[in-house]
Amino acid sequence: MRCPSCGANVDSAYCGYCGTKMPIERVETQSINGDHVVINNYYYQQPSSGEAQAPSSRSMGPETAAYVNVNVSYPNVSGKSRLVALLLCLFLGIFGAHRFYVGRYLLGVLYFFTIGLFGIGYFVDLILILAGRMKDRYGLYVANWN
């Protein structure tokens, strides 16, 4: 499915690049232990034969979706890896390599010519990356460690 805002390929509830919530294409009702539960067909994954079946939705209430393997994608999270950004910042941070990686090219050039904003910007960016508060060029947080 393509994002209606930026055109990127998306396979979750939110676009990984711009954070736009994706429209639901079709909804179907499925019977789980005799109860009818509405499942978003686009995000639903059928449990394998070795996995336990979902409990009754009468006993679980609205949080039943957590037991039927629904994939959740968080908005405002970049597709860039925080681990890569951290390693680039540690070893090449005074040259702005981590800023180039997340797409902030003008800041990367500024870091390159000012030796990491005289070391202060390098230190601040190290803390931002460790805290998961560094943003990429689209304003999305670089928060995933993968």
BELPECOR-V917752 format. One line per field, one symbol per residue. phi: phi as a letter, one per 30 degrees, with the letter a starting at -180 (. if undefined). psi: psi as a letter, one per 30 degrees, with the letter a starting at -180 (. if undefined). burial: # if it has 16 or more other C-alpha atoms within 10 Angstrom, else .. Layout:
phi: ???
psi: ???
burial: ???
This chain:
phi: .cdddciddbbbdbddcciddddddabbcbcbhiccbdcdddcdcddddddddddddddciddeedcchddccddicdddddddddddddcbddciddddddjcdddddddddchihiiddedddddddddicdcddcicddcddd
psi: kkkfefglkkgafkkfefgkkkkkekklkkkjhfkkkkkjfefkkkklfflklklkfeffafgeffgghkkkkklgklflkeeeeeeeeeegeffgeeeeeggieeeeeeeefghhhhfeeeeeeeeeeefggkkaffgkkifkf.
burial: ..#.......############..............#.##.#...........#.##......##..#.#....######.##.##.###..#############.###.##..###...###.##..#..#.###...####...
